[in-house]
Amino acid sequence: MVKQISLNLDDIVKEVTNVNPIFARHETFHPRYGWLKKGFDAAQIDSKIFLQEDAPVRLGVGKNMVSAIRYWCNAFKVLENDEPSEFGDRLLGENGWDSFLEDPATLWLLHWNLLKPSCNAAAWYFTFNLFRDNEFSQDDLFNALCTYRDSVAPRIVESSLKKDIFCILRMYVEQATTKAGITEESLDCPFTQLGIIHTAGDSRHFTFRVGAKRNLPAEILVAVCLEYASFVGREQRTISISRLVYDIGSPGMVFKLSESAVCDAIEQVARWSNLIALSDSAGLIQFSFTSEPEALAEDILDKYYKRRVS
């Protein structure tokens, strides 16, 4: 019997503006170590690199991998229309925050950047924001994604959805080692370090790990919360913790966090920054900040990465 997946179609319609109906542009390749830096550096020299016949030689990969690198660089927003973006410059530029992606915490920042508006990975957006089963099988996720596809891009064929699901699970789920030990293929999946999806009993059933993440620095989380507040706050200087945790597209949904995990991170950063605070008004816990949230987020990230290298 096929499990029935219940989706709120009003939520789907509401979120169309935040996600582009793009599926299976990755050529079945999940993002691999070094690809974002390789693509960013190449685009700095020649933004037309991905369209050149000699791109495989210049990038040192196969033809399909050239397309995959191009897709992932744009999806993670280190490139924008194949040109280096402001975020790309801040992260991967010559004096960037983490030019060679050496800090595992940067993976959380990239995961957020992949899913924030405007998202060019529709199946990823659906999986982390609209799919509400904490425990699921590949078939559960596929059936639910089909319902979403019917609402936003009915012409997309089911084989494309299956490719996306395979890629998502390959990207975030740690692969079992063989008798020969860890394979090169398993090492090529940096996002498994997030530990956000685990197998549940066998290789076809999975679970989201909800709650605090030990490898998610408070500064990264607070910066992401500030950026989210800038998207939805309409010039306000407060946002409720419940919105940061439970709203579609929020850090809590994207990172699978609890309210206590978000509050703890804010309290940690508030110990050294007097520009942010937690407040409790009539039982409603709110995150407050005294300056423009996007600028404040960038400042917090600057301080985090400078401390990391000092």
N, C-alpha and C positions, 0 to 999 in steps of 0.2 A: 504494500500500500504506500502511495506517495504521501509524504508528510505535507500537510497544508501549512503554508507560511502566511501569516497575517501581516499585511503591511498597511500603514496609514497613507492612503493615496494623497491626502491633503499635504502631508509632510513631503512627499515626493514632488508634488507640483510646486510647493513653496521653495524647494531647494534647487530647482532647475537652473536658476540664475547663478548659483554658486559652483556649478559643475558643468563642464562641457561633455556632450555625449560621445566621448572618444573611448573606443575599446580596441584592445589587441594591437596596439601600435608598436609593441616592444619586440616583435619578431620572435616571441617565446623566450627571450633572454631577460632574466632578472638583472637588476643593476649589479655590477661586479666591482671588486676592489680596483680602484684606479680609473674607472671609466669617467666619472664626473670631472676629475682633474684633467684627464687626457682630453676630453671633449672641450672643456672650458679653455685650456691652454691653446688648443688648435684653433678655436673660434676667435681667440684674441688676435691671432696672427692673420687668419683668413676666415671670415664668417661664412664664406661659401664652401668651406672645406667639405662639408657633408654631401655636396652635390657634384664634387669633382670626380672624374673617372679614376684618378690615382689615390682617392681617399683611403682605400684599404691599405695601400702601401705606406702612406704618410701616417696613418693611425696605427698600423701594425696589427690589424684585425681583419676578419673576413667581411665580405660585402654586407651580409645581413647584420653583422655586429655594428657596422658603421651606422645603419639606420637605427639600431637599438640605442647606441650611444647618443645619437642626435635626439631621439625621443626622450630618453631619461634626463638628459641635460636640460631640455625645455620643460619637462614635467616637474622636475625638482626646482625649476625656476632659477638655476644658475645661469641659464641662457634664456633670452626672450626673443623669439623669432630668429633664433640662431646667433644672436648678438649677446655678448656678455651683459648680464643684468647688474643692477646695483647690488642685489643680494649676492650674486656670483662674485663681484669684485670684493665685497666685504669679507666673504668667506674664503675664496680661493685665489684672490689676487696676490701680487708679489708680497704685500705686507698684510695679507688677509688674516682673519681670526684663526683659521686652521687650514692653511694652504694645501697641506698634504693629507688632510682628513686623518690625523693621527689620534685625535681625542674621540673615544667611543661616544661621548656625550653629543658630539656633532650629529650622530645618526638620528637622535631624537629631533634635533632642529630640522634636519632634512625630511624626516617623516612628516613633521608638521607642515613644512613647505610644500610637500607633494600634495597634501590634502586641503590646504587653505585655498580660499577663492583667488583666482578662478582655477578650479582643479581640472587637469587634463588627463585624469586617470579615473574614469567613472566607476569602474568596478571596485577600485580601492576606496573611493569615497563612499560608495554604497556599503561595502563590507564593514567599515569602521564607524559609520554614522547612522545608517538607516536599518541595517540588519541587526535585529535585537536578540538573537539567540546567543547566549554565552557559551553553550555547548552545541556543537553542530557537526554534521557530516559534510563531505564534499557535495553530496546530492542536495542536502538542505540549502546550502549556499547557492548552488546552481539554480534550484527552483525559485528561490527568492530573487536572485539576480535576473531571472527571466521575467518575473513580474515587473521589476524595475525597468528593464529594457523595453517592455511593452509600453510603458508610460512615456519614456523619453526618447527612444530610438528604435522603433519597431522593425526597421529594416536590418538591424544588426543580426547576423545569423548566430545560431546557438554555438557553433564551433568557436566563434570568437570569444564568447562568454566562457567556454571551457578553457580556452587558452589563458584568459585572465585569471580564472580561479587557480589553475595550475601554477601560474606565475606568482600569485599572491602567497600561496601556501609554500612554494619553494623559496620565496623571499624572506618570510618571517618565521617559518618553522624550522628548528634545528634538525638537520638530517641525521639519521642513525649512521654510525660508523660501520664500516665493513671490517672483516678480519684483517684487512691490510691497513686499517686505521683510518684517520681522517683523509679524505680524498681532496684533490685539487678543486673538484666541483663544489664540495661543501665549504671550502675556504673562500669561495667566490661569493658568498652570501653575507655581506656585512650586517644586514638588518636582522639576522637571526639573533644578534647580540642584544637586541631590545627585549627579547623574551616575552613578547606581547601575545603570541599565540603558541600553544603547546599541543602536542598530540594527547589524546585522551583514550588510553586503552589500546588503540591500534593505529595503524598508519592512515586510516580513512576517517577518523573522528578527532575533533579538535575542540579546544576551549580557549577563550580569551582569559588572560590573567588580569583580573581587575584589582586595583589597589595601588599602593605605593610601589615605585620602581627604584630599586637601590642604585641603579646606574643612571638615573635621571637627575642631574644637578638642579638644585633649587633655582639657580639663576636662569637656566634654560626654561624651566617651567614658568617662572614668573614673567620672563620676557614674552613667552608665547601667550600667556594670559592677558598681558597688556596689549599685544597685537590684536588678539581676538576682541578685546574691549573697544579697540579703535574701529573695528569693523562694524560693531553692533551698537556702540554706546551713544552715538549722536551727540558728541561733544560733552557727554556726562563724565564725571570724575569718579563714579562708583559703578560697580557691577556686583550682583549677588553671587555668592559662591555656588548656589544652586544652578545659576545660568552657566557658570564656568565649567560645571561638571556634567550637566544633563542636557543642555541645548544641543541640537544638531549642529555639527561643525565645531563644537567647543573643544578646548584642550582635554577636558575630562572624557569626552567620547573618543577623540582621536588617540589619546594615550591610555585609555581605559583606567581612569583614576577614580579614587574615592574622594569624598569631600575632605576627609582628614588629611589626605596626601596633599591636596591643593593648599589647605590652610597651613600645614606644616612648612611648605615651601615658602609661602608668603611671609610667615613669621621669621624664617631663617634670613631672608633677604632684608626684612625690615629691621633686623638688628644692626645692619650697617648702612642702610639707606632710610633717611627720614622722609623720603618722598612717597613711600607706600605704607599702608597699614591695613590691619583687619579691624572692622568695627562691628558691633552688635547693637542693632536697633530693633527693639520689640521682638527679639528672638530671630531676626533676620540677619545673618552674618554676611557682611559685604567686604569686598576688596576696594579700597579707596587709594587714589593716587593724586598728587597735587600738580602734575605737569602733563603735557601732551603725551599720551600713552605710547605712540610709536617711537618718538624720540627717546622716551624713558627706557623703552625696551632695548633700543640700540645701545644706549649708555650702559645698561646692565650687562649686555652681552660683551661690550668692549671691556668692561672691568673683569668679567669672568675669564675671558681668553687671555687678557694681559697677566692675570694672576697665574694662569695655567702655565705660561712660558717663563715666568719670573723665578 
